[in-house]
Amino acid sequence: MNFLAHQYLSGESDKVKIGNFIGDFIKGNKYQDYPPEVQKGILLHRNIDHFTDHHPIVLQSSNRFKKGYKRYSGVVIDVIYDHFLARKWDEYHTQSISRFVNKSHEILVKNFLILPAKVKLFLPFLIQSRRLESYSSMDGLQAALEIMARRTSLPAQTDYAIKTLIDQYSDIENEFDLFMTDLIDYVRTEHQIIVITPNDSHLNEEKQTTKL
């Protein structure tokens, strides 16, 4: 999964959100240099990635892009799944995506000093471009893939990715929905992270009661 999904699956803790956001940039035991809750977020990020990379539904989605991306097809699916999460946000979260992204930006800025150097470099652009929110449109998705092709080892096959997605859109969307059900359940049961969806009316009521 990509940035938006990792933030979504972090629950209510600001520090866990930070760790989950920077997870790709912290290698080996370096996570131990961070406060406990940030460590928890980094390890959560790693576990989500492992769960995702080995899930049969994700592998099925990835195979649809093998021709153009070969071993990088999983990276493309991470971004495409964020597209579906952003586009269908109201089905997965009780807060608007704009407010959720604003809060995520606020948390990262407040904790800017502990972010890895590479994250500090791209964070201003990520905030200015509203990248997490922009995934919801096809133009935003295309822009994200083009940026990744310029700045990483991802092959420059964005036109192929967009065409493949459009041609198989409903099938990939269905795979995303099925996978997200499994992923949310995994994060809840294995990591005790509270991920409240609009369908969890009893959890929403308990959360409001706790606030009171």
C-alpha positions in Angstrom: 0.0 0.0 0.0 1.1 3.6 -0.5 1.1 6.8 1.6 -2.7 7.3 2.0 -3.4 3.7 3.0 -0.6 3.6 5.5 -2.0 6.8 7.2 -5.5 5.4 7.1 -4.4 2.2 8.8 -2.5 3.9 11.6 -5.5 4.5 13.9 -5.6 7.5 16.3 -2.0 7.8 17.5 0.0 10.7 15.9 3.3 9.0 16.6 2.1 5.7 15.0 1.0 7.8 11.9 4.6 9.3 11.7 6.2 5.9 12.0 3.9 4.4 9.3 4.6 7.3 7.0 8.4 7.0 7.2 8.5 3.2 7.3 10.1 2.8 3.9 13.0 5.1 4.8 14.0 3.4 8.0 16.2 0.3 7.4 17.1 -2.6 9.7 17.3 -1.8 13.4 17.4 2.0 12.8 13.8 2.0 13.9 15.1 1.6 17.5 16.4 5.2 17.4 12.8 6.5 17.5 10.3 6.8 20.4 8.2 3.7 21.2 5.0 4.8 19.4 7.0 5.8 16.3 8.7 2.4 16.4 5.3 0.8 16.5 4.3 2.7 13.4 7.5 1.7 11.5 7.0 -2.0 12.4 3.3 -1.7 11.5 4.3 -0.3 8.1 6.7 -3.3 7.5 4.0 -5.8 8.5 1.4 -4.2 6.3 3.8 -4.3 3.4 4.6 -8.0 4.0 0.9 -8.8 4.3 0.1 -6.9 1.1 3.0 -8.3 -0.9 2.0 -11.9 -0.2 -1.7 -11.6 -0.5 -3.2 -13.6 -3.4 -5.6 -10.9 -4.4 -2.8 -8.3 -4.6 -0.7 -10.7 -6.6 -3.7 -11.2 -8.9 -3.9 -7.4 -9.4 -0.2 -7.1 -9.9 -0.1 -9.7 -12.6 -2.4 -7.5 -14.7 0.6 -5.0 -15.0 3.4 -7.5 -15.4 3.8 -7.0 -19.1 4.9 -3.3 -18.7 6.4 -3.3 -15.2 7.7 -6.9 -14.6 9.0 -7.0 -11.0 7.8 -3.4 -10.3 4.1 -4.3 -10.9 3.5 -4.5 -7.2 4.7 -0.9 -6.7 2.2 0.2 -9.3 -0.6 -1.7 -7.6 0.3 0.1 -4.3 -0.4 3.4 -6.0 -3.5 2.2 -7.8 -5.0 0.8 -4.6 -4.4 4.3 -3.1 -6.4 5.6 -6.0 -9.3 3.4 -5.1 -9.1 4.2 -1.4 -9.1 8.0 -2.2 -11.9 7.7 -4.7 -14.1 5.6 -2.4 -13.0 7.3 0.8 -16.5 7.8 2.1 -17.0 4.1 2.2 -13.9 3.6 4.4 -13.7 6.6 6.7 -16.1 8.8 8.7 -14.1 12.0 8.1 -13.8 13.7 4.7 -10.6 13.0 2.9 -9.7 16.7 2.8 -9.9 16.9 6.6 -8.0 13.6 7.0 -5.2 14.8 4.7 -5.0 18.2 6.5 -4.6 16.4 9.8 -1.9 14.1 8.4 0.0 17.2 7.1 -0.3 18.9 10.4 1.1 15.9 12.3 4.1 15.6 9.9 4.9 19.3 10.0 4.7 19.4 13.9 7.2 16.5 14.0 9.4 17.6 11.1 12.6 17.5 13.1 12.5 13.7 13.6 11.7 12.9 10.0 14.4 11.2 7.9 16.3 13.6 5.5 14.7 12.2 2.4 11.2 12.7 3.8 12.0 16.3 4.8 13.0 16.9 1.2 9.8 15.7 -0.5 7.3 16.6 2.3 6.8 20.3 1.1 5.9 19.1 -2.4 3.6 16.4 -1.1 1.7 19.0 1.0 1.6 21.6 -1.7 0.3 19.2 -4.4 -2.2 17.5 -2.0 -0.8 14.3 -3.3 -2.6 12.0 -0.8 -5.9 13.5 -1.9 -5.0 13.8 -5.6 -4.8 10.0 -6.0 -8.6 10.0 -6.3 -8.5 11.4 -9.9 -7.0 9.7 -12.9 -4.9 12.8 -13.6 -3.6 12.7 -10.0 -2.8 9.0 -10.3 -1.0 9.6 -13.6 1.0 12.5 -12.1 2.1 10.3 -9.2 3.3 7.5 -11.4 5.1 10.0 -13.7 6.9 11.5 -10.6 7.9 8.0 -9.4 9.2 7.1 -12.9 11.4 10.3 -12.9 12.7 9.9 -9.3 12.9 6.2 -8.7 13.7 3.0 -10.6 10.0 2.5 -11.6 9.8 2.0 -15.4 8.4 5.0 -17.4 5.3 3.1 -18.5 2.6 5.4 -17.1 0.5 5.4 -20.3 0.5 1.6 -20.2 -0.5 1.6 -16.5 -3.4 4.0 -17.1 -4.7 2.1 -20.1 -4.5 -1.2 -18.3 -6.3 0.2 -15.4 -9.1 1.7 -17.5 -9.5 -1.5 -19.5 -9.8 -3.6 -16.3 -11.1 -1.0 -13.9 -14.1 -2.9 -12.4 -12.1 -6.1 -11.9 -9.3 -4.3 -10.2 -11.7 -2.2 -8.1 -13.4 -5.4 -6.9 -10.0 -6.9 -6.0 -9.2 -3.8 -4.0 -12.4 -4.0 -2.0 -11.9 -7.6 -1.2 -8.3 -7.0 -0.2 -9.1 -4.0 2.0 -11.6 -6.1 4.0 -8.8 -8.6 4.8 -6.2 -5.9 5.4 -8.4 -3.9 7.8 -9.2 -7.1 9.7 -5.5 -8.0 9.9 -4.5 -4.6 11.3 -7.3 -4.7 13.8 -6.7 -8.2 15.1 -2.9 -8.6 14.8 -1.9 -5.0 15.7 -4.8 -3.8 17.8 -5.2 -0.7 15.7 -8.7 0.8 15.8 -9.7 1.4 12.2 -13.3 2.7 12.2 -15.3 2.5 9.0 -18.7 4.1 8.4 -20.2 0.6 8.8 -18.9 0.3 12.3 -21.7 2.3 13.9 -21.2 0.7 17.4 -17.5 1.6 17.4 -18.4 5.2 16.3 -20.8 5.4 19.2 -18.3 4.1 21.7 -15.7 6.6 20.4 -18.1 9.5 20.9 -19.0 8.3 24.4 -15.3 8.1 25.3 -14.8 11.7 24.2 -17.6 12.9 26.3 
